[in-house]
Amino acid sequence: MARWITLDEARFRASKGGAAVAQFADILKRTVQGHRVGITAILEDAPIERVREHWPAHAARMEMMRTWHAPGHVEEFLNDTGVVAQITTSLNIEPGDKLRVMIMWGSGAPPWEGDTCVLSQVRVRWPDLPAEIEAAGFGADESEDHAEVGSLGANKSGAGDAARRNTHIVARPSREKPFWPAAREVAQDWLIQNGCPEPGDGEQTALEQHVAIWLDNRGHAARESTVRGHVKRWIDERHAELDEGPWGS
């Protein structure tokens, strides 16, 4: 069964994998636009009367949403390609389980109009998001709870200090993101063409930037320190191939 969590909790889980708030918001916007994530919320604020002037059907939808007493599904409100066409063009996450979104009304025909709407009590279907977060180059906490292994010697009445001492968390092994092998090939081509960097010549930084730009152009995101670590390892590998020994510290 799908597990729904608050937006704040989803933001926290994404941050554990290295995604900043703005980066997670961008991931969420893309999944919203692609109808790849479940979202429920209440429409807290929207310029209904202003929208009614040119888009009465869209205003009627928002009026109906304002009657909700509990969060309802807002996936179509955030991206509808049907008769009541509208799309989310920007999305910002705010504390307290809120989304501030810019909605463009209509199917792209004039008048070009967009308005900011605020959704509150936002919840997301978490199982939809880990793959999206990883595709963006970050880790994702896919577990609902940390697995625990209890004391083998503790009985039902003796689950005290001894049991707690023998309980430990089973950590998930880290997994390399699927785009790194291709990034390595890009770096190796650069090293073949330009040679291995030498200490102080600035070429390692140039290679790091080359890899980072390649990742960004393909929609992948990785922390600067992560890119640097991979680049240093690839330089060592190239030196080993040339029998020059490892380089860099």
trRosetta pair geometry for C-beta under 8 A, 3 or more apart (Angstrom, degrees):
i j d omega theta_ij theta_ji phi_ij phi_ji
2 38 6.8 24 -180 37 154 156
2 125 4.9 -30 -178 -146 126 114
2 127 6.1 -123 -136 26 73 123
3 125 7.2 117 70 -156 44 63
3 126 5.4 -36 91 42 95 111
3 127 6.3 102 37 -27 88 98
3 144 6.2 -123 -136 -103 173 119
4 38 7.4 -82 -99 104 98 120
4 40 7.1 5 -151 21 142 119
4 123 4.8 44 171 157 110 124
4 124 6.9 170 -149 85 71 26
4 125 5.6 -44 -94 -95 73 58
4 126 7.1 161 -122 -6 21 84
5 9 4.4 -99 163 84 116 131
5 10 5.6 142 93 -54 112 84
5 13 7.8 59 102 -11 158 137
5 123 6.5 172 86 -155 23 86
5 124 6.5 -25 63 61 73 74
5 126 4.9 38 13 -47 116 121
6 9 4.6 95 59 6 83 101
6 10 7.0 -146 97 -4 44 86
6 97 4.9 -73 -171 -98 104 124
6 122 7.2 92 -164 87 63 63
6 123 5.7 -57 -101 -103 41 75
7 10 5.5 -54 -148 37 35 112
7 11 6.2 39 152 -22 67 104
7 93 6.6 -168 162 -142 121 107
7 97 4.5 132 38 -137 103 65
7 98 7.3 -150 67 17 151 21
7 99 6.9 -150 -121 -49 162 92
7 122 4.0 31 -36 92 130 110
7 123 6.8 -116 -36 -90 72 26
7 124 6.2 90 -92 -13 65 105
8 11 5.6 -51 -148 34 32 114
8 12 6.5 34 152 -20 64 104
8 95 7.0 50 -101 -148 114 57
8 96 7.3 49 -58 -55 126 6
8 97 5.3 -73 -18 -66 96 74
9 12 5.6 -52 -150 34 35 113
9 13 6.4 35 152 -19 66 103
10 13 5.7 -52 -148 36 33 111
10 14 6.4 32 154 -18 65 105
10 24 7.6 155 130 178 89 134
10 124 5.0 20 -57 47 159 129
10 126 6.2 -158 -101 -100 98 89
10 129 6.5 74 -154 36 116 174
11 14 5.8 -56 -149 37 30 110
11 15 6.4 33 152 -23 64 106
11 21 6.2 18 -158 -117 119 80
11 24 5.7 142 -126 102 69 160
11 93 5.9 149 -92 165 132 155
12 15 5.6 -54 -149 32 32 113
12 16 6.9 40 151 -27 62 98
13 16 5.8 -46 -159 21 36 115
13 17 7.5 22 149 -7 60 102
13 126 7.3 42 49 -140 165 121
13 140 7.0 43 147 -161 100 68
13 141 4.5 -116 -157 47 97 116
14 17 6.0 -64 -164 40 40 105
14 19 4.3 -54 160 64 98 127
14 23 7.9 -169 153 94 123 93
14 24 4.2 100 117 -104 158 128
14 27 7.4 -177 -139 52 143 146
14 129 7.5 -75 -75 154 106 130
14 133 5.6 -146 -124 -119 92 137
14 138 6.9 49 -168 118 77 149
14 140 7.0 -16 -109 -115 59 80
15 18 7.5 118 -169 -23 37 5
15 19 6.1 -100 -87 69 38 68
15 20 7.2 54 -113 -109 85 28
15 21 7.5 -2 -79 -62 110 63
15 24 7.3 -58 -56 -39 69 139
16 139 7.1 -81 113 93 74 109
16 141 5.3 30 74 -36 140 120
17 133 6.0 87 75 152 156 128
17 134 7.8 -89 -173 -80 152 65
17 138 4.2 97 127 156 110 97
17 139 3.2 -152 -137 74 95 69
17 140 5.0 -17 -56 -66 158 38
17 141 6.8 -145 -43 -23 102 71
18 138 4.8 -157 65 -136 93 97
18 139 6.2 86 8 23 100 88
18 223 5.5 -99 -171 -39 132 121
18 226 7.7 28 -152 -33 166 138
19 23 4.5 -138 -162 96 82 118
19 24 4.6 104 135 -61 124 86
19 27 6.9 -27 -153 -7 149 140
19 133 6.2 -96 -31 -150 149 104
19 136 7.1 55 -100 97 123 131
19 138 4.4 -13 -51 -105 97 172
19 221 7.6 81 -109 96 84 137
20 23 4.7 91 52 9 75 106
20 24 7.0 -144 92 -5 35 87
21 24 5.9 -57 -148 38 29 107
21 25 6.3 33 152 -23 64 106
21 93 5.6 -134 -174 66 98 121
22 25 5.5 -51 -147 34 33 116
22 26 6.6 35 153 -21 64 102
23 26 5.7 -51 -152 32 33 111
23 27 6.6 35 149 -18 63 103
23 136 7.1 148 172 148 102 140
23 138 7.3 118 134 -44 134 142
23 221 6.1 176 -148 142 126 168
24 27 5.5 -51 -150 36 37 114
24 28 6.2 38 151 -20 67 105
24 93 6.8 -7 92 -10 105 152
24 133 7.5 -4 -117 -111 82 104
25 28 5.6 -54 -146 38 31 112
25 29 6.4 37 152 -24 65 102
25 91 5.4 -170 -179 104 94 89
25 92 5.9 9 -149 -122 152 34
25 93 4.8 -140 -84 -11 105 99
26 29 5.6 -47 -147 30 32 114
26 30 6.7 30 155 -17 63 103
26 91 7.8 161 -87 62 31 101
26 136 7.8 135 95 -134 103 146
27 30 6.0 -58 -154 35 31 108
27 31 6.5 24 153 -13 66 108
27 129 7.6 85 135 -154 122 95
27 132 5.5 128 -179 139 107 108
27 133 6.0 47 -170 -93 163 61
27 136 5.2 -82 -94 -34 114 157
28 31 5.8 -58 -147 40 33 108
28 32 6.2 38 153 -23 66 106
28 37 7.0 -76 -145 51 69 166
28 91 6.1 -122 94 116 103 147
28 93 7.4 92 31 -61 152 113
28 124 7.7 -89 -128 -102 115 151
28 129 7.8 -10 -94 -120 77 118
29 32 5.6 -55 -149 35 30 114
29 33 6.3 28 155 -17 65 107
29 88 6.2 -140 -144 118 85 119
29 90 7.2 -37 -116 -149 145 26
29 91 4.1 -178 -83 24 101 127
30 33 5.7 -54 -146 38 31 110
30 34 6.3 14 158 -5 64 113
30 132 7.3 171 85 -163 108 120
31 34 5.9 -65 -143 49 31 102
31 36 4.4 -99 -156 71 80 100
31 37 4.1 54 140 -15 124 119
31 128 6.9 122 -175 141 139 112
31 129 7.0 -49 -72 -105 173 74
31 132 5.1 -14 -73 -123 124 163
32 35 7.7 27 -178 -71 30 35
32 36 8.0 -83 -45 42 17 71
32 37 6.3 -51 -71 50 55 111
32 39 7.0 -2 -105 -9 99 144
32 75 7.4 -159 -145 -139 74 67
32 78 4.7 -74 -175 139 120 137
32 79 5.7 147 149 -17 79 123
32 88 5.5 -7 117 45 135 143
32 91 6.9 121 24 -62 150 157
33 79 5.3 157 -120 -97 40 150
33 87 6.7 47 -122 -163 91 103
33 88 6.5 -124 -71 60 83 93
34 79 8.0 18 1 104 18 170
35 75 6.3 78 -131 176 78 118
35 79 6.3 -131 -61 85 81 127
36 128 6.1 158 145 -177 70 113
36 132 6.8 136 115 -74 131 130
37 75 7.7 -178 86 -110 59 108
37 124 6.1 -15 170 -159 116 106
37 125 6.4 179 -170 51 66 91
37 128 4.3 154 -115 118 67 141
37 129 6.2 49 -114 -71 121 84
37 132 7.4 -44 -63 -12 116 158
38 73 7.3 -61 -161 -128 84 100
38 75 6.6 -58 -129 -62 46 127
38 124 6.7 133 84 -164 65 54
38 125 3.4 46 53 -5 113 128
38 128 6.0 153 11 -16 78 148
39 73 7.2 106 81 -151 54 59
39 74 5.4 -60 105 59 102 92
39 75 5.8 137 42 -71 88 73
39 78 6.9 36 60 -8 143 148
39 122 6.6 -21 -165 -160 100 93
39 123 7.2 156 -154 82 52 50
39 124 5.4 -18 -100 -104 74 72
39 125 7.5 -105 -57 1 40 82
40 71 4.2 92 145 143 103 114
40 72 6.0 -148 -150 116 92 10
40 73 5.6 -50 -97 -85 79 44
40 74 6.5 127 -133 2 28 89
40 121 7.9 -47 119 119 85 90
40 122 7.3 157 84 -149 50 45
40 123 5.0 -5 57 56 95 98
41 71 5.3 -28 -110 -142 8 105
41 72 7.6 -49 60 55 41 50
41 74 4.9 -29 41 -6 100 144
41 99 6.8 -62 -110 26 161 115
41 119 3.9 26 152 178 150 116
41 120 6.5 134 -170 62 95 29
41 121 5.9 147 -144 78 57 71
41 122 4.4 -5 -95 -98 111 69
41 123 7.2 -179 -69 21 64 62
42 65 7.7 150 -160 166 49 91
42 68 5.8 -154 -123 89 84 120
42 70 7.6 -124 -75 159 109 18
42 71 5.3 -92 -41 -94 78 65
42 72 7.5 84 -90 16 56 75
42 119 6.8 144 69 -161 41 67
42 120 5.2 -32 65 67 96 83
42 121 5.0 44 9 41 105 117
43 46 5.8 -27 178 -14 115 125
43 62 6.1 -167 172 -152 164 80
43 65 4.1 66 2 128 136 123
43 66 5.7 -76 81 -74 115 65
43 68 7.4 103 21 31 86 119
43 74 7.6 147 -61 -109 86 128
43 77 7.6 -125 -76 -169 117 164
43 117 6.6 -40 -147 180 95 118
43 118 7.8 108 -166 80 53 55
43 119 6.2 -42 -101 -104 46 71
44 98 7.3 -34 11 -130 150 108
44 118 4.5 -57 69 105 108 100
44 119 6.4 148 6 -130 94 15
44 120 4.1 70 -51 -8 130 113
45 117 6.6 177 92 -156 62 53
45 118 4.1 28 45 38 100 113
46 51 7.4 -18 155 -8 102 138
46 62 5.0 -116 96 -159 151 141
46 66 7.8 -128 38 -65 113 111
46 115 7.0 89 -160 120 76 127
46 117 4.2 8 -98 -120 96 100
46 118 7.4 -150 -56 29 66 64
47 50 4.0 -14 151 34 116 120
47 51 5.9 127 98 -23 81 90
47 115 5.0 -119 38 -162 117 145
47 116 7.9 69 -9 57 108 63
47 117 7.9 -116 11 -83 70 76
48 51 5.9 -62 -149 38 29 109
48 52 6.3 39 154 -34 65 104
48 59 5.1 105 -169 -149 76 90
48 62 5.0 -157 -103 98 100 130
48 63 6.1 102 -152 -65 143 79
48 66 7.5 -49 -59 -28 147 143
49 52 5.5 -45 -149 20 33 120
49 53 7.8 50 153 -33 57 88
49 59 7.5 84 -87 -140 20 133
50 53 6.3 -38 -174 3 39 114
50 115 6.8 141 90 -98 124 145
51 54 7.2 -83 -170 52 43 78
51 55 5.1 -52 175 63 84 106
51 58 5.4 -98 163 99 126 111
51 59 4.6 166 97 -75 102 92
51 62 7.0 80 61 14 150 145
51 105 6.5 158 -145 -73 103 153
51 113 7.8 155 -119 133 70 135
51 115 6.2 -94 -71 5 104 152
52 55 7.1 -90 -105 70 17 57
52 56 5.4 47 -155 -105 68 63
52 59 3.8 35 -80 -65 76 172
54 105 7.3 124 96 103 108 144
54 111 5.8 -77 -142 43 159 120
54 113 6.3 126 66 5 147 158
55 58 3.9 0 142 28 118 121
55 59 6.2 136 99 -22 76 87
55 105 4.6 -82 -65 176 164 144
55 106 6.6 -121 -97 -51 122 87
55 113 7.4 -152 -20 76 125 136
56 59 5.5 -55 -146 38 35 113
56 60 6.3 40 155 -24 68 103
57 60 5.6 -50 -149 32 33 114
57 61 6.8 38 150 -22 62 100
57 83 7.3 -83 158 127 162 97
57 84 4.9 -136 132 -106 119 101
58 61 5.7 -47 -154 29 35 114
58 62 6.8 30 150 -14 64 103
58 84 5.9 152 -80 -166 67 100
58 86 6.0 103 -120 -55 124 135
58 105 5.3 -67 -42 -134 173 115
59 62 5.8 -57 -152 38 35 108
59 63 6.4 40 150 -23 67 103
60 63 5.5 -49 -147 33 34 115
60 64 6.6 37 153 -19 63 102
61 64 5.8 -57 -157 34 32 111
61 65 6.5 30 148 -19 66 106
61 77 6.8 171 147 -106 127 92
61 84 6.0 118 -43 172 141 156
62 65 5.3 -51 -146 36 38 114
62 66 6.4 42 153 -25 67 101
62 77 8.0 105 -86 -137 72 121
62 117 7.7 -129 -120 -120 127 137
63 66 5.7 -52 -150 30 32 113
63 67 7.3 34 150 -23 59 100
64 67 6.0 -55 -164 23 37 112
65 68 5.8 -27 -170 -8 49 115
65 72 7.1 -141 -134 56 80 126
65 74 7.6 65 -133 -105 134 97
65 77 6.8 53 -79 -91 151 148
68 71 7.2 68 146 -114 137 13
68 72 5.0 -119 -124 -10 148 119
71 121 4.9 -139 -66 114 117 116
71 122 7.6 154 -131 -102 138 27
71 123 6.3 104 124 15 164 107
73 76 7.4 56 126 10 100 90
74 77 4.4 -51 -165 42 77 121
74 78 5.7 76 135 -25 89 99
74 119 6.3 126 146 -124 178 144
75 78 6.0 -62 -153 38 28 107
75 79 7.1 -44 170 46 63 85
76 79 7.2 -93 -141 72 27 49
76 80 4.7 53 -178 -85 76 103
76 82 7.8 -11 -156 17 113 120
77 80 7.0 7 -92 -31 15 115
77 86 7.4 -19 -171 80 44 129
77 103 7.9 -56 161 -109 77 142
78 87 7.9 30 152 -152 50 38
78 88 4.7 -13 -171 -32 80 127
78 101 6.7 -78 -123 -168 91 167
78 103 7.7 -119 -130 -100 43 103
79 86 7.5 -133 -121 97 26 64
79 87 5.3 37 -122 -125 74 68
79 88 5.9 -69 -62 10 85 91
80 84 5.6 -7 121 91 149 79
80 85 5.8 -155 103 -125 84 34
80 86 5.3 35 44 42 99 75
80 87 7.6 -137 39 -68 52 58
81 85 5.9 23 -142 -122 29 95
81 87 7.8 41 -75 -73 72 103
81 107 7.7 79 -151 -118 59 97
82 85 6.4 -169 67 -73 37 69
85 105 7.8 107 95 -179 68 46
85 106 5.8 26 83 179 103 22
85 107 4.0 45 85 -72 163 80
86 103 5.3 14 173 -179 119 107
86 104 6.5 169 -157 82 67 50
86 105 5.3 -24 -106 -114 101 48
86 106 7.1 52 -87 8 65 28
87 103 7.2 153 76 -153 29 64
87 104 5.3 -14 60 55 82 100
88 91 5.7 33 165 -61 128 105
88 101 5.0 -52 -133 -170 110 122
88 102 6.9 110 -159 71 61 55
88 103 6.0 -40 -94 -97 57 65
88 104 7.9 168 -100 13 9 80
89 102 5.0 -58 63 97 90 107
89 103 7.4 143 10 -120 85 16
89 104 5.0 63 -28 -23 124 113
89 114 6.3 -46 28 -131 134 151
90 101 6.9 166 88 -154 57 52
90 102 4.1 36 44 25 95 118
91 99 6.2 -24 -161 -166 93 108
91 100 7.6 146 -158 80 44 51
91 101 5.0 -4 -107 -108 74 85
91 102 7.7 -120 -60 23 45 73
92 99 7.2 142 74 -161 48 57
92 100 4.5 -17 63 62 103 99
92 101 7.5 -168 25 -74 66 43
93 98 7.6 130 -166 83 49 58
93 99 6.4 -32 -104 -104 54 67
94 98 4.1 -31 70 80 105 108
94 99 7.1 180 20 -89 87 17
94 100 5.8 64 -23 -15 122 104
95 98 7.2 15 77 29 30 102
96 120 7.3 -26 127 -141 101 94
97 120 6.6 77 102 -169 87 58
97 121 5.8 36 117 -119 129 20
97 122 4.8 -171 172 42 82 76
97 123 7.4 2 -160 -61 126 58
98 118 6.3 -9 -170 -171 112 95
98 119 6.6 158 -156 84 59 55
98 120 5.1 -18 -103 -104 88 67
98 122 6.5 144 -104 -3 17 116
99 118 7.3 162 84 -155 51 48
99 119 4.4 2 54 54 98 107
99 122 5.3 88 -15 -70 103 155
100 116 6.2 0 -178 -169 92 108
100 117 7.7 170 -153 84 50 39
100 118 5.4 -17 -103 -103 71 77
101 116 7.1 156 82 -149 37 59
101 117 5.6 -21 65 62 88 86
101 118 7.9 162 20 -90 71 29
101 119 6.8 23 2 -3 114 109
102 114 5.3 38 173 159 95 124
102 115 7.3 178 -148 91 62 21
102 116 5.6 -35 -94 -91 67 67
103 114 6.1 177 87 -154 40 79
103 115 6.0 -18 57 60 89 70
103 116 7.8 148 14 -105 76 18
103 117 5.7 16 -5 5 121 119
104 112 7.7 -32 -152 -164 106 72
104 113 7.3 140 -151 89 60 45
104 114 4.3 -37 -93 -92 63 106
105 113 5.3 -16 41 84 110 99
105 114 6.8 -179 1 -95 74 46
105 115 7.4 26 -28 9 110 96
106 109 5.7 -107 164 50 129 75
106 111 8.0 139 -4 63 157 52
106 113 7.3 83 7 45 118 90
119 122 5.5 78 121 -74 108 107
124 128 7.3 -113 166 53 96 113
124 129 6.6 49 139 -42 132 134
125 128 4.9 64 93 -2 98 115
125 129 7.8 158 92 -19 58 94
126 129 5.7 -68 -157 29 46 113
126 130 7.6 47 163 -31 78 89
127 130 7.3 -38 -150 9 37 104
128 131 8.0 -79 174 37 36 98
128 132 7.2 18 141 -8 69 123
129 132 5.3 -67 -151 42 48 112
129 133 5.8 46 156 -23 83 105
129 140 7.0 -174 120 -149 82 138
130 133 5.7 -57 -146 36 32 110
130 134 6.2 26 159 -15 67 107
130 140 3.7 157 -140 124 77 145
130 141 7.5 -124 -103 69 110 31
130 142 4.4 32 -103 -90 163 93
131 134 5.8 -55 -145 40 31 109
131 135 6.2 36 154 -24 65 106
131 140 7.7 -90 -36 36 23 161
132 135 5.7 -52 -147 33 30 114
132 136 6.8 26 153 -16 61 105
133 136 5.9 -61 -157 36 32 109
133 138 5.1 -67 169 75 88 106
133 139 7.5 -10 129 104 114 22
133 140 4.1 121 77 -78 131 119
134 137 7.7 108 -177 -29 35 8
134 138 6.6 -108 -95 72 35 54
134 139 6.9 24 -98 -128 82 26
134 140 5.3 -86 -46 -1 89 117
134 177 6.3 -178 -175 -122 82 91
134 178 7.9 69 148 3 107 96
135 219 7.7 -5 144 122 93 111
135 220 7.8 -110 159 -103 52 74
136 219 7.0 -80 -115 153 65 81
136 220 6.7 155 -167 -138 33 42
136 221 5.0 0 162 25 84 107
137 177 5.7 28 -132 -140 52 170
137 179 6.9 -51 -93 40 87 133
137 215 6.7 63 -90 -179 148 124
137 220 4.4 101 -58 -178 118 78
137 221 4.1 -169 50 65 129 50
137 222 4.5 -105 174 -60 132 71
138 221 6.6 -7 -39 84 91 103
139 174 7.4 -63 -103 -140 134 86
139 175 7.8 132 -119 50 93 83
143 146 6.5 91 114 -85 145 39
143 147 7.3 -101 -150 -28 148 83
143 172 7.2 -167 -28 -45 127 133
146 169 5.3 -24 163 -142 131 108
146 170 7.5 161 174 49 81 67
147 169 7.3 113 74 -159 59 59
147 170 4.4 -32 86 48 110 117
148 167 5.7 5 -176 -169 110 106
148 168 7.4 161 -149 77 68 30
148 169 6.4 -41 -100 -101 71 54
148 170 7.2 -164 -91 2 21 90
149 167 6.7 169 80 -144 51 57
149 168 5.9 -13 54 55 98 77
149 170 6.2 84 -20 -46 106 109
150 154 6.3 -89 158 47 107 128
150 159 7.7 -33 -161 -127 129 105
150 163 6.1 -11 -167 -165 96 100
150 166 7.0 56 171 101 46 100
150 167 5.4 -15 -116 -97 51 93
151 154 3.9 83 79 -11 117 109
151 159 7.8 173 39 -121 116 67
151 162 6.2 79 -123 132 173 82
151 163 4.4 -126 14 -125 128 59
151 165 7.4 49 -79 67 126 70
151 166 3.3 85 -95 76 93 138
151 167 6.4 -65 -34 -51 78 70
152 166 7.2 -115 14 161 63 145
153 162 7.1 -72 90 148 108 125
153 166 7.0 148 36 -42 93 172
154 158 5.1 -150 -153 96 72 93
154 159 5.2 85 167 -93 133 61
154 162 6.0 166 -87 100 99 101
154 163 3.8 49 -92 -88 160 101
154 166 6.9 -172 -26 52 113 134
155 158 4.9 63 47 23 76 106
155 159 7.9 -115 83 -43 36 74
156 159 7.1 -32 -166 -22 26 108
158 162 6.4 -15 158 55 103 125
158 163 6.7 143 122 -39 71 109
159 163 4.3 -17 -147 6 57 165
160 163 6.2 111 45 20 30 99
160 164 7.1 -61 141 -2 34 102
161 164 5.7 -59 -146 40 33 110
161 165 6.2 36 156 -24 68 104
162 165 5.8 -54 -150 32 30 112
162 166 6.5 13 157 -7 64 111
163 166 6.0 -68 -149 45 31 101
163 167 6.2 38 153 -34 68 107
164 167 5.6 -48 -142 23 34 116
176 180 5.2 -77 170 33 111 145
177 180 5.5 111 69 -24 79 99
177 220 7.5 129 141 -153 144 121
177 222 7.5 -140 29 -88 153 112
178 181 7.5 -41 -178 18 48 101
179 182 5.7 -59 -166 44 60 110
179 183 5.9 63 138 -26 82 106
179 215 6.9 109 129 -125 140 89
179 218 7.1 163 -142 103 140 136
179 220 5.0 -102 64 -100 171 154
180 183 5.2 -56 -143 39 38 115
180 184 6.2 47 156 -28 69 98
180 230 6.4 -134 -147 -126 111 145
181 184 5.5 -48 -152 27 33 116
181 185 7.0 35 151 -19 62 98
182 185 5.7 -48 -156 29 39 113
182 186 6.8 41 146 -19 65 101
183 186 5.5 -50 -154 33 38 115
183 187 6.4 37 149 -18 68 104
183 211 5.6 69 -171 -155 107 103
183 214 6.5 147 -123 98 82 127
183 215 6.3 10 -101 -72 127 97
183 230 7.0 25 111 142 127 151
184 187 5.6 -55 -149 38 34 111
184 188 6.2 35 153 -21 68 105
184 230 7.3 -113 -82 176 83 112
184 234 5.8 -173 -139 -101 82 126
185 188 5.7 -52 -144 36 32 111
185 189 6.5 36 154 -21 63 102
186 189 5.9 -54 -154 32 30 111
186 190 6.7 31 149 -19 62 105
186 210 7.4 -167 145 136 109 101
186 211 6.4 138 97 -110 121 73
186 214 5.1 108 171 -156 167 173
187 190 5.5 -54 -152 35 35 114
187 191 6.4 35 151 -19 67 105
187 207 6.3 71 -140 -178 92 111
187 210 7.5 134 -102 94 67 114
187 211 5.6 4 -74 -81 102 117
187 230 7.6 -170 -32 132 162 100
187 231 6.3 -158 -134 -118 143 73
187 234 4.7 36 117 136 141 164
188 191 5.5 -52 -146 37 35 112
188 192 6.4 37 154 -22 66 103
188 234 6.6 -119 -65 -172 74 117
188 238 6.7 173 -125 -83 75 110
189 192 5.8 -53 -149 33 31 112
189 193 6.4 22 155 -12 64 109
190 193 6.0 -64 -149 42 29 105
190 194 5.7 -16 169 17 69 118
190 207 5.7 146 120 -125 144 94
190 210 5.6 114 -102 115 155 159
191 194 6.5 -71 -123 56 22 84
191 195 7.0 -40 -171 141 57 7
191 196 6.0 27 -156 -83 103 62
191 207 7.3 36 -68 -118 80 139
191 234 7.2 -157 -34 139 144 104
191 235 7.0 179 -105 -107 135 62
191 238 4.7 -93 156 -111 155 162
194 203 6.8 180 143 -160 127 126
194 207 7.8 -164 71 -78 143 101
195 203 7.9 -26 85 174 83 164
196 235 5.9 113 -148 -156 98 90
196 238 5.6 175 -88 106 110 125
196 239 5.9 83 -122 -72 163 84
196 242 7.4 -126 -22 23 135 150
196 244 7.3 -164 34 68 160 155
196 247 6.5 112 159 34 130 152
197 201 5.9 -165 -163 63 80 110
197 202 7.8 -136 -146 79 119 26
197 203 3.5 -170 -109 82 97 106
197 204 4.2 -155 78 -51 171 74
197 206 7.8 161 -90 42 123 98
197 207 6.6 -114 -38 -5 126 128
197 235 6.4 -46 35 -127 98 138
197 247 7.6 -180 79 117 75 138
197 248 7.9 54 81 -70 110 109
198 201 4.7 65 62 -8 85 128
198 203 7.1 61 25 27 60 124
198 247 7.8 -80 -119 -171 43 146
199 247 7.5 -140 -48 -177 86 105
199 248 7.7 170 -84 -92 84 52
202 205 5.3 -48 -167 37 65 116
202 206 6.3 70 137 -25 79 101
203 206 5.1 -49 -149 35 43 117
203 207 6.4 44 152 -20 69 100
204 207 5.7 -53 -151 36 34 111
204 208 6.4 39 149 -22 65 103
204 231 6.5 127 -168 135 86 127
204 232 7.3 35 -157 -85 130 72
204 235 6.7 -29 -112 -62 102 155
204 248 6.9 116 -102 -101 152 125
205 208 5.5 -51 -148 34 34 114
205 209 6.4 33 153 -17 65 104
206 209 5.8 -55 -151 37 31 110
206 210 6.4 37 149 -24 64 105
207 210 5.3 -49 -147 32 35 117
207 211 6.5 33 155 -16 66 103
207 231 5.5 142 112 -153 111 127
207 235 7.6 124 83 -68 164 109
208 211 6.0 -56 -151 37 30 108
208 212 6.2 30 153 -19 66 110
208 224 7.6 55 169 -160 127 78
208 227 5.4 106 -157 130 89 113
208 228 5.6 4 -117 -91 136 67
208 231 5.0 -90 -84 -23 77 166
209 212 5.5 -53 -141 38 32 113
209 213 6.2 33 159 -19 66 105
210 213 6.1 -57 -150 35 25 108
210 214 6.5 27 151 -20 61 108
211 214 5.6 -56 -151 35 33 114
211 215 6.4 33 153 -19 67 104
211 227 5.6 163 97 -159 122 110
211 230 7.3 -166 164 90 162 120
211 231 6.1 -151 6 -77 151 109
212 215 5.7 -53 -150 35 31 111
212 216 6.2 29 154 -18 65 108
212 222 7.4 -129 -117 63 76 98
212 224 7.4 2 -97 -110 139 68
212 227 5.3 7 -73 -129 92 166
213 216 5.7 -55 -143 39 32 111
213 217 6.2 34 158 -22 65 106
214 217 6.0 -56 -149 33 26 111
214 218 6.9 6 157 -2 59 111
215 218 6.3 -79 -159 46 29 98
215 220 4.1 -87 -170 81 86 109
215 221 7.0 138 143 -86 116 20
215 222 5.8 -55 173 13 165 109
215 227 7.5 -122 0 -97 149 119
216 219 7.8 59 -173 -61 32 15
216 220 7.1 -94 -70 64 26 65
216 221 7.3 57 -99 -93 69 62
222 226 4.7 -114 174 85 102 127
222 227 5.3 122 106 -55 120 89
223 226 4.4 94 61 2 84 105
223 227 7.2 -153 93 -4 44 83
224 227 5.8 -54 -151 36 33 110
224 228 6.3 34 152 -20 66 107
225 228 5.6 -52 -146 36 33 114
225 229 6.4 36 154 -22 64 104
226 229 5.8 -52 -149 33 31 112
226 230 6.6 28 155 -14 63 105
227 230 6.0 -60 -152 38 31 108
227 231 6.2 30 154 -20 67 109
228 231 5.7 -57 -145 38 30 111
228 232 6.3 31 158 -20 66 106
229 232 6.0 -54 -147 34 29 110
229 233 6.6 26 155 -16 62 107
230 233 5.8 -60 -153 38 32 110
230 234 6.3 29 153 -18 68 107
231 234 5.7 -56 -146 37 32 109
231 235 6.4 36 154 -22 66 103
232 235 5.7 -50 -149 33 31 113
232 236 6.6 34 151 -19 62 104
232 248 4.8 -150 -147 123 98 155
233 236 5.6 -53 -153 35 34 114
233 237 6.4 36 150 -21 66 104
234 237 5.4 -49 -147 34 36 114
234 238 6.4 38 152 -21 65 102
235 238 5.7 -53 -150 35 32 111
235 239 6.5 34 151 -18 65 104
235 247 5.9 -82 139 68 113 101
235 248 5.8 80 87 -15 136 137
236 239 5.7 -54 -149 36 32 112
236 240 6.4 35 151 -22 65 104
236 246 4.2 4 -137 -130 100 91
236 247 6.5 -165 -92 37 62 59
236 248 6.7 -98 -60 40 91 112
237 240 5.6 -52 -150 34 33 114
237 241 6.6 37 150 -22 64 101
238 241 5.6 -49 -151 31 35 114
238 242 6.5 19 153 -6 65 108
239 242 5.8 -66 -149 47 33 102
239 244 4.3 -94 -162 71 84 101
239 245 5.8 -46 149 79 120 31
239 246 5.7 139 79 -106 139 26
239 247 5.2 150 -62 -4 156 100
240 243 7.3 31 -174 -79 34 32
240 244 7.7 -95 -61 47 21 66
240 245 7.3 47 -87 -116 58 16
240 246 6.9 10 -57 -68 91 69
244 247 7.3 -7 117 -40 112 112
